[in-house]
Amino acid sequence: MTLYPLKFTPLYKYRIWGGEKLKTVLNKDYSEENIGESWEISGVENDETLVAQGTLKNKTLKELIADYKQDLVGEVVYQKFGNTFPLLIKFIDAKTPLSIQVHPSNEVAKKRHNSFGKNEMWYVMQADDNAELIVGFEKQITQSEYKKHLDNNTILDVMHHETVKAGDTFYIPTGRVHAIGAGVLLAEIQQTSDVTYRIYDYDRVDAKTGSKRELHNELAIDVIDYQVHNSYKTNYSLEENTSNTLVHSPYFKTNIIDLNQEVKKDYSAIDSFLIYICVEGEVIVISNGENYQLKQGETLLIPASLNQLQLKATKAKLLEVYYQ
C-alpha cells in the first residue's frame, strides 16, 4: 500500500481554562464546552490520533510505523525511537490562564515516569489585547527563595511576563517554568510526553470535579532552572517563499514558510518525516500529482519517503517540523 500525506482526526481535550477559539477561530468541530486543546498528531499511549482519510483511515501512528518503518518516519528516527512517534502536535486555547508549570528532562522523566521529557515550543496564532505568556524568571532567586514565594502565594511576582501577538515564538526547554496566559491561541510542538509538574494554579476549583487540581511541588523543586535569561522570545527572519529557521533543538526542528506563490520543496536531504502546520491562510500541498488542502488550524504528516512536494498559496504561513 502506497504512503501518502496524512491528516489525522484531532482529539479534543476538556481543560478548566479552555475556551471557544478552537471552534470560532480554527473551525474545529466539537460540541463540548471548555475545550482547551486539540491534539492534532499524537502517539501518546491511550491518546492516539487516527488517520482521517484514504486507504489508511483509522490507523494509529504506532500501527503505521510498524507497517512502514523508515518509509514513514525516516531511518534515523526509526533506529532511535522504534514504533514510538517522537513528537506531539497541539493547538491550545487559553480562555483563562494555565497553571504555572515545569517539565522534567529526559533523564528525570525516564527514571520517574518511564517517559520522554517534554521540551516544547509555542507559536502564537492569535492573542487578545494585552494577553501574555509567563516564561522563566524575571529576577534571580535561590531555591529557598522560590519556596518562600510559593508559600506566600507571591510566585507570580518573580515570573517573567511577556505581552504577545500573533507570530511570537518561544522555546520552552525542560526546567523552564512557564504558563500560557488568558486570551492566547497557539500551536505547540513538543516531545511525545504528557508529564507536567503543576506548581501554582491560582487556588481555583475545577467545576467538573468540585476540587482544586493537584500540585506537584515536591517533584518540581529539583528540576527547575532558576537562572534568569536576557530574552525568552525567539527572534527570526521571515523571508517570503522559503524555509526560515524558527526553533532548532535536539528534539525537533521547526521552520516557518511565508507563502504567496507556488514553491517546490526537495526534502531528500532530510532523513525524517515532515509535519506541516498551517497557522495562517490556506495552502495546497501537492504530492505525486495529488492535492491536499490545508487550512488554518490543520496539520499534515508527510511520510519520509515523499520528499518532492509543491506548495501553493496566495497568502499563508506554514510551520515545517521534522526530526533531524
C-alpha positions as a Markdown table, in Angstrom:
| # | Residue | x | y | z |
|---|---|---|---|---|
| 1 | Met | 0.0 | 0.0 | 0.0 |
| 2 | Thr | 1.4 | 3.4 | -1.1 |
| 3 | Leu | 2.0 | 6.0 | 1.6 |
| 4 | Tyr | 0.5 | 9.5 | 1.1 |
| 5 | Pro | 0.3 | 12.7 | 3.1 |
| 6 | Leu | -1.8 | 12.0 | 6.2 |
| 7 | Lys | -4.4 | 14.0 | 8.1 |
| 8 | Phe | -5.5 | 12.8 | 11.5 |
| 9 | Thr | -8.7 | 13.2 | 13.4 |
| 10 | Pro | -8.0 | 15.6 | 16.3 |
| 11 | Leu | -8.6 | 14.6 | 19.9 |
| 12 | Tyr | -10.4 | 17.4 | 21.8 |
| 13 | Lys | -9.4 | 17.9 | 25.5 |
| 14 | Tyr | -11.5 | 19.5 | 28.2 |
| 15 | Arg | -9.5 | 21.9 | 30.3 |
| 16 | Ile | -10.6 | 24.0 | 33.2 |
| 17 | Trp | -9.1 | 27.0 | 31.4 |
| 18 | Gly | -10.4 | 26.1 | 27.9 |
| 19 | Gly | -12.5 | 28.4 | 25.7 |
| 20 | Glu | -14.1 | 28.5 | 22.2 |
| 21 | Lys | -11.4 | 29.7 | 19.9 |
| 22 | Leu | -10.5 | 26.2 | 18.6 |
| 23 | Lys | -14.0 | 26.3 | 17.2 |
| 24 | Thr | -14.5 | 30.0 | 16.4 |
| 25 | Val | -11.0 | 30.8 | 15.0 |
| 26 | Leu | -9.8 | 27.4 | 13.8 |
| 27 | Asn | -13.2 | 25.9 | 12.8 |
| 28 | Lys | -12.8 | 22.7 | 14.9 |
| 29 | Asp | -15.9 | 20.6 | 15.0 |
| 30 | Tyr | -16.9 | 19.7 | 18.6 |
| 31 | Ser | -19.9 | 20.4 | 20.9 |
| 32 | Glu | -18.3 | 20.2 | 24.3 |
| 33 | Glu | -17.5 | 23.3 | 26.4 |
| 34 | Asn | -14.2 | 24.4 | 27.8 |
| 35 | Ile | -12.1 | 22.6 | 25.1 |
| 36 | Gly | -8.6 | 23.8 | 25.7 |
| 37 | Glu | -6.5 | 21.5 | 23.5 |
| 38 | Ser | -6.8 | 19.9 | 20.1 |
| 39 | Trp | -4.3 | 17.1 | 19.8 |
| 40 | Glu | -3.6 | 17.0 | 16.1 |
| 41 | Ile | -0.9 | 14.3 | 15.7 |
| 42 | Ser | -0.4 | 12.1 | 18.8 |
| 43 | Gly | 1.2 | 8.8 | 19.5 |
| 44 | Val | 0.7 | 9.2 | 23.3 |
| 45 | Glu | -0.5 | 5.9 | 24.7 |
| 46 | Asn | -4.3 | 5.8 | 25.1 |
| 47 | Asp | -4.4 | 9.2 | 23.3 |
| 48 | Glu | -3.5 | 8.2 | 19.8 |
| 49 | Thr | -4.9 | 10.1 | 16.9 |
| 50 | Leu | -6.3 | 8.2 | 13.9 |
| 51 | Val | -5.7 | 8.8 | 10.2 |
| 52 | Ala | -8.7 | 10.7 | 8.9 |
| 53 | Gln | -8.8 | 9.9 | 5.2 |
| 54 | Gly | -7.7 | 7.5 | 2.4 |
| 55 | Thr | -6.8 | 3.8 | 2.4 |
| 56 | Leu | -5.0 | 4.1 | 5.8 |
| 57 | Lys | -8.0 | 5.6 | 7.5 |
| 58 | Asn | -8.3 | 4.8 | 11.3 |
| 59 | Lys | -4.7 | 3.6 | 11.6 |
| 60 | Thr | -2.7 | 4.8 | 14.6 |
| 61 | Leu | 0.9 | 6.1 | 14.3 |
| 62 | Lys | 2.1 | 3.0 | 16.1 |
| 63 | Glu | 0.4 | 0.8 | 13.5 |
| 64 | Leu | 1.7 | 2.9 | 10.7 |
| 65 | Ile | 5.3 | 2.8 | 11.9 |
| 66 | Ala | 5.1 | -0.9 | 12.5 |
| 67 | Asp | 4.0 | -1.4 | 8.9 |
| 68 | Tyr | 6.1 | 1.2 | 7.1 |
| 69 | Lys | 9.1 | 1.8 | 9.4 |
| 70 | Gln | 11.7 | 4.1 | 7.9 |
| 71 | Asp | 9.5 | 4.9 | 4.9 |
| 72 | Leu | 7.2 | 6.7 | 7.2 |
| 73 | Val | 9.5 | 8.3 | 9.8 |
| 74 | Gly | 13.0 | 8.1 | 8.3 |
| 75 | Glu | 15.9 | 5.7 | 9.1 |
| 76 | Val | 17.4 | 7.8 | 11.8 |
| 77 | Val | 14.1 | 8.3 | 13.6 |
| 78 | Tyr | 13.2 | 4.6 | 13.3 |
| 79 | Gln | 16.5 | 3.4 | 14.7 |
| 80 | Lys | 16.2 | 5.8 | 17.6 |
| 81 | Phe | 12.5 | 5.5 | 18.5 |
| 82 | Gly | 11.3 | 2.2 | 17.0 |
| 83 | Asn | 7.5 | 2.2 | 16.8 |
| 84 | Thr | 7.1 | 5.3 | 19.0 |
| 85 | Phe | 6.4 | 8.6 | 17.3 |
| 86 | Pro | 8.7 | 11.2 | 18.9 |
| 87 | Leu | 6.5 | 14.4 | 18.6 |
| 88 | Leu | 3.1 | 15.6 | 19.8 |
| 89 | Ile | 1.4 | 18.5 | 17.9 |
| 90 | Lys | -1.4 | 20.5 | 19.6 |
| 91 | Phe | -3.4 | 23.7 | 19.3 |
| 92 | Ile | -4.1 | 25.4 | 22.6 |
| 93 | Asp | -6.8 | 27.9 | 23.5 |
| 94 | Ala | -6.5 | 29.6 | 26.9 |
| 95 | Lys | -9.6 | 31.5 | 27.9 |
| 96 | Thr | -8.2 | 31.8 | 31.4 |
| 97 | Pro | -4.5 | 31.3 | 32.5 |
| 98 | Leu | -2.9 | 27.9 | 32.6 |
| 99 | Ser | -1.2 | 26.8 | 35.8 |
| 100 | Ile | 2.4 | 27.7 | 36.3 |
| 101 | Gln | 4.2 | 24.5 | 35.4 |
| 102 | Val | 7.5 | 22.9 | 34.6 |
| 103 | His | 8.6 | 19.8 | 32.7 |
| 104 | Pro | 11.3 | 17.3 | 33.7 |
| 105 | Ser | 14.3 | 16.4 | 31.5 |
| 106 | Asn | 14.5 | 13.2 | 29.5 |
| 107 | Glu | 16.7 | 11.6 | 32.2 |
| 108 | Val | 14.3 | 12.5 | 35.1 |
| 109 | Ala | 11.2 | 11.6 | 33.2 |
| 110 | Lys | 12.7 | 8.3 | 32.2 |
| 111 | Lys | 13.6 | 7.5 | 35.8 |
| 112 | Arg | 10.4 | 8.7 | 37.5 |
| 113 | His | 7.7 | 8.1 | 34.8 |
| 114 | Asn | 9.3 | 5.8 | 32.1 |
| 115 | Ser | 8.6 | 8.7 | 29.7 |
| 116 | Phe | 10.3 | 11.2 | 27.5 |
| 117 | Gly | 10.9 | 14.6 | 28.9 |
| 118 | Lys | 9.0 | 17.5 | 27.5 |
| 119 | Asn | 10.9 | 20.1 | 25.6 |
| 120 | Glu | 8.4 | 22.2 | 23.6 |
| 121 | Met | 7.8 | 25.4 | 21.6 |
| 122 | Trp | 4.9 | 27.8 | 21.2 |
| 123 | Tyr | 3.9 | 29.7 | 18.1 |
| 124 | Val | 1.3 | 32.3 | 18.9 |
| 125 | Met | -1.5 | 32.3 | 16.3 |
| 126 | Gln | -3.8 | 34.9 | 17.9 |
| 127 | Ala | -3.7 | 36.9 | 21.1 |
| 128 | Asp | -6.2 | 39.3 | 22.6 |
| 129 | Asp | -5.1 | 42.8 | 23.6 |
| 130 | Asn | -2.6 | 42.7 | 26.4 |
| 131 | Ala | -2.6 | 38.9 | 26.5 |
| 132 | Glu | 0.6 | 37.5 | 27.9 |
| 133 | Leu | 2.7 | 34.4 | 28.4 |
| 134 | Ile | 4.8 | 33.6 | 31.5 |
| 135 | Val | 8.2 | 32.2 | 30.7 |
| 136 | Gly | 11.1 | 31.9 | 33.1 |
| 137 | Phe | 12.1 | 34.1 | 36.0 |
| 138 | Glu | 12.2 | 37.9 | 35.9 |
| 139 | Lys | 14.8 | 38.1 | 38.7 |
| 140 | Gln | 17.4 | 35.8 | 40.1 |
| 141 | Ile | 16.2 | 33.7 | 43.1 |
| 142 | Thr | 17.5 | 30.7 | 45.0 |
| 143 | Gln | 15.6 | 27.5 | 45.6 |
| 144 | Ser | 14.8 | 28.6 | 49.2 |
| 145 | Glu | 13.5 | 32.0 | 48.0 |
| 146 | Tyr | 11.4 | 30.2 | 45.4 |
| 147 | Lys | 9.9 | 28.0 | 48.2 |
| 148 | Lys | 9.1 | 31.2 | 50.2 |
| 149 | His | 7.3 | 32.7 | 47.2 |
| 150 | Leu | 5.3 | 29.5 | 46.8 |
| 151 | Asp | 4.3 | 29.5 | 50.5 |
| 152 | Asn | 3.3 | 33.2 | 50.3 |
| 153 | Asn | 1.4 | 32.9 | 47.0 |
| 154 | Thr | 3.7 | 35.5 | 45.5 |
| 155 | Ile | 5.3 | 33.3 | 42.9 |
| 156 | Leu | 3.8 | 35.4 | 40.1 |
| 157 | Asp | 5.8 | 38.4 | 41.3 |
| 158 | Val | 9.1 | 36.8 | 40.2 |
| 159 | Met | 8.0 | 35.3 | 36.9 |
| 160 | His | 8.8 | 36.9 | 33.6 |
| 161 | His | 5.5 | 38.1 | 32.0 |
| 162 | Glu | 5.6 | 38.9 | 28.3 |
| 163 | Thr | 2.8 | 40.5 | 26.2 |
| 164 | Val | 2.4 | 38.7 | 23.0 |
| 165 | Lys | 1.0 | 39.0 | 19.5 |
| 166 | Ala | 0.5 | 36.6 | 16.5 |
| 167 | Gly | 3.8 | 35.3 | 15.2 |
| 168 | Asp | 5.6 | 35.4 | 18.6 |
| 169 | Thr | 7.6 | 32.2 | 19.2 |
| 170 | Phe | 9.0 | 30.7 | 22.4 |
| 171 | Tyr | 11.2 | 27.7 | 23.0 |
| 172 | Ile | 10.4 | 26.1 | 26.4 |
| 173 | Pro | 13.2 | 23.7 | 27.4 |
| 174 | Thr | 12.7 | 21.3 | 30.3 |
| 175 | Gly | 13.3 | 23.0 | 33.6 |
| 176 | Arg | 11.9 | 26.4 | 32.5 |
| 177 | Val | 8.8 | 27.5 | 34.4 |
| 178 | His | 6.0 | 28.7 | 32.1 |
| 179 | Ala | 2.3 | 29.3 | 31.6 |
| 180 | Ile | 0.0 | 30.4 | 28.8 |
| 181 | Gly | -2.0 | 33.4 | 29.8 |
| 182 | Ala | -5.7 | 34.2 | 29.2 |
| 183 | Gly | -6.6 | 35.2 | 25.6 |
| 184 | Val | -3.8 | 33.3 | 23.8 |
| 185 | Leu | -4.3 | 30.8 | 21.0 |
| 186 | Leu | -1.2 | 29.0 | 19.9 |
| 187 | Ala | 0.4 | 25.9 | 18.2 |
| 188 | Glu | 2.5 | 23.7 | 20.4 |
| 189 | Ile | 5.2 | 21.3 | 19.2 |
| 190 | Gln | 6.6 | 19.0 | 21.9 |
| 191 | Gln | 8.2 | 15.7 | 22.6 |
| 192 | Thr | 5.8 | 12.8 | 23.0 |
| 193 | Ser | 5.2 | 13.2 | 26.7 |
| 194 | Asp | 2.3 | 14.0 | 28.9 |
| 195 | Val | 4.4 | 14.7 | 32.1 |
| 196 | Thr | 3.7 | 18.1 | 33.6 |
| 197 | Tyr | 4.5 | 19.3 | 37.1 |
| 198 | Arg | 2.0 | 21.9 | 38.2 |
| 199 | Ile | 3.4 | 24.3 | 40.7 |
| 200 | Tyr | 0.8 | 27.1 | 41.1 |
| 201 | Asp | -2.9 | 27.1 | 40.0 |
| 202 | Tyr | -4.4 | 30.3 | 41.3 |
| 203 | Asp | -6.3 | 28.4 | 44.0 |
| 204 | Arg | -9.1 | 27.7 | 41.6 |
| 205 | Val | -11.6 | 24.9 | 41.7 |
| 206 | Asp | -12.5 | 22.7 | 38.7 |
| 207 | Ala | -16.2 | 22.9 | 38.1 |
| 208 | Lys | -16.3 | 19.3 | 36.9 |
| 209 | Thr | -14.6 | 17.8 | 40.0 |
| 210 | Gly | -15.5 | 20.4 | 42.6 |
| 211 | Ser | -12.0 | 20.4 | 43.9 |
| 212 | Lys | -8.6 | 22.1 | 43.3 |
| 213 | Arg | -6.2 | 20.4 | 41.0 |
| 214 | Glu | -3.2 | 18.6 | 42.3 |
| 215 | Leu | 0.1 | 20.4 | 42.6 |
| 216 | His | 3.5 | 18.7 | 42.1 |
| 217 | Asn | 5.9 | 20.9 | 44.0 |
| 218 | Glu | 7.9 | 18.1 | 45.6 |
| 219 | Leu | 8.6 | 16.7 | 42.1 |
| 220 | Ala | 9.2 | 20.1 | 40.6 |
| 221 | Ile | 11.6 | 21.6 | 43.1 |
| 222 | Asp | 14.8 | 20.0 | 41.8 |
| 223 | Val | 14.0 | 20.1 | 38.0 |
| 224 | Ile | 13.5 | 23.9 | 37.8 |
| 225 | Asp | 16.1 | 26.1 | 36.1 |
| 226 | Tyr | 16.4 | 29.1 | 38.4 |
| 227 | Gln | 18.6 | 31.1 | 36.0 |
| 228 | Val | 17.4 | 34.4 | 34.6 |
| 229 | His | 17.9 | 34.8 | 30.8 |
| 230 | Asn | 18.2 | 38.1 | 28.9 |
| 231 | Ser | 15.4 | 37.1 | 26.5 |
| 232 | Tyr | 12.9 | 34.3 | 26.3 |
| 233 | Lys | 11.4 | 35.1 | 22.9 |
| 234 | Thr | 12.8 | 33.6 | 19.7 |
| 235 | Asn | 13.9 | 36.1 | 17.1 |
| 236 | Tyr | 13.6 | 35.0 | 13.5 |
| 237 | Ser | 13.6 | 36.4 | 10.0 |
| 238 | Leu | 10.7 | 35.9 | 7.6 |
| 239 | Glu | 11.9 | 35.9 | 4.0 |
| 240 | Glu | 9.0 | 35.0 | 1.7 |
| 241 | Asn | 8.6 | 31.6 | 0.0 |
| 242 | Thr | 11.5 | 29.9 | 1.7 |
| 243 | Ser | 12.1 | 28.0 | 4.9 |
| 244 | Asn | 13.1 | 30.3 | 7.7 |
| 245 | Thr | 14.7 | 28.9 | 10.9 |
| 246 | Leu | 12.3 | 29.2 | 13.8 |
| 247 | Val | 13.4 | 26.7 | 16.6 |
| 248 | His | 16.1 | 24.1 | 16.0 |
| 249 | Ser | 16.6 | 22.0 | 19.1 |
| 250 | Pro | 18.0 | 18.4 | 19.6 |
| 251 | Tyr | 14.4 | 17.2 | 19.9 |
| 252 | Phe | 12.8 | 18.8 | 16.8 |
| 253 | Lys | 13.4 | 21.4 | 14.2 |
| 254 | Thr | 10.8 | 23.9 | 13.2 |
| 255 | Asn | 10.9 | 26.4 | 10.3 |
| 256 | Ile | 8.3 | 28.9 | 9.1 |
| 257 | Ile | 7.4 | 29.5 | 5.4 |
| 258 | Asp | 5.6 | 32.7 | 4.4 |
| 259 | Leu | 3.9 | 31.7 | 1.2 |
| 260 | Asn | 2.4 | 33.9 | -1.6 |
| 261 | Gln | 3.1 | 31.7 | -4.7 |
| 262 | Glu | 3.9 | 28.2 | -5.8 |
| 263 | Val | 7.1 | 26.8 | -4.3 |
| 264 | Lys | 8.8 | 23.5 | -5.0 |
| 265 | Lys | 10.3 | 21.7 | -2.0 |
| 266 | Asp | 13.0 | 19.0 | -2.1 |
| 267 | Tyr | 13.4 | 17.2 | 1.3 |
| 268 | Ser | 15.7 | 14.4 | 0.0 |
| 269 | Ala | 18.5 | 15.6 | 2.4 |
| 270 | Ile | 16.3 | 15.2 | 5.4 |
| 271 | Asp | 16.0 | 11.7 | 6.8 |
| 272 | Ser | 12.8 | 12.3 | 8.7 |
| 273 | Phe | 9.0 | 12.6 | 8.5 |
| 274 | Leu | 7.7 | 16.1 | 8.0 |
| 275 | Ile | 4.8 | 17.9 | 9.6 |
| 276 | Tyr | 3.1 | 20.9 | 8.1 |
| 277 | Ile | 1.0 | 23.1 | 10.5 |
| 278 | Cys | -1.0 | 25.8 | 8.8 |
| 279 | Val | -1.0 | 28.8 | 11.1 |
| 280 | Glu | -2.4 | 31.4 | 8.7 |
| 281 | Gly | -4.4 | 31.3 | 5.4 |
| 282 | Glu | -4.7 | 28.2 | 3.2 |
| 283 | Val | -2.2 | 26.0 | 1.4 |
| 284 | Ile | -2.4 | 23.4 | -1.3 |
| 285 | Val | 0.2 | 20.7 | -0.8 |
| 286 | Ile | 0.9 | 18.6 | -3.9 |
| 287 | Ser | 2.4 | 15.2 | -3.7 |
| 288 | Asn | 2.6 | 12.7 | -6.6 |
| 289 | Gly | 0.1 | 14.8 | -8.5 |
| 290 | Glu | -2.5 | 14.8 | -5.7 |
| 291 | Asn | -3.7 | 17.9 | -4.0 |
| 292 | Tyr | -4.1 | 18.1 | -0.2 |
| 293 | Gln | -5.8 | 21.2 | 1.2 |
| 294 | Leu | -4.5 | 22.6 | 4.4 |
| 295 | Lys | -6.4 | 25.4 | 6.1 |
| 296 | Gln | -5.5 | 27.5 | 9.2 |
| 297 | Gly | -5.6 | 25.1 | 12.2 |
| 298 | Glu | -4.9 | 21.9 | 10.2 |
| 299 | Thr | -1.9 | 19.7 | 10.1 |
| 300 | Leu | -0.5 | 17.2 | 7.6 |
| 301 | Leu | 2.1 | 14.4 | 8.2 |
| 302 | Ile | 4.4 | 13.9 | 5.2 |
| 303 | Pro | 6.0 | 10.4 | 5.2 |
| 304 | Ala | 9.8 | 10.4 | 4.9 |
| 305 | Ser | 9.6 | 8.6 | 1.5 |
| 306 | Leu | 7.7 | 11.6 | 0.0 |
| 307 | Asn | 10.5 | 14.1 | -0.5 |
| 308 | Gln | 9.3 | 16.0 | -3.5 |
| 309 | Leu | 6.4 | 18.4 | -2.8 |
| 310 | Gln | 4.9 | 21.6 | -4.2 |
| 311 | Leu | 3.2 | 24.3 | -2.1 |
| 312 | Lys | 0.6 | 26.7 | -3.5 |
| 313 | Ala | -0.9 | 29.7 | -1.7 |
| 314 | Thr | -1.8 | 33.3 | -2.3 |
| 315 | Lys | -1.3 | 34.2 | 1.4 |
| 316 | Ala | -0.4 | 31.7 | 4.1 |
| 317 | Lys | 2.1 | 30.8 | 6.8 |
| 318 | Leu | 3.2 | 27.2 | 7.3 |
| 319 | Leu | 5.2 | 25.7 | 10.1 |
| 320 | Glu | 7.6 | 23.0 | 8.8 |
| 321 | Val | 8.5 | 20.5 | 11.5 |
| 322 | Tyr | 10.9 | 17.5 | 11.3 |
| 323 | Tyr | 13.3 | 15.4 | 13.4 |
| 324 | Gln | 17.0 | 15.5 | 12.2 |
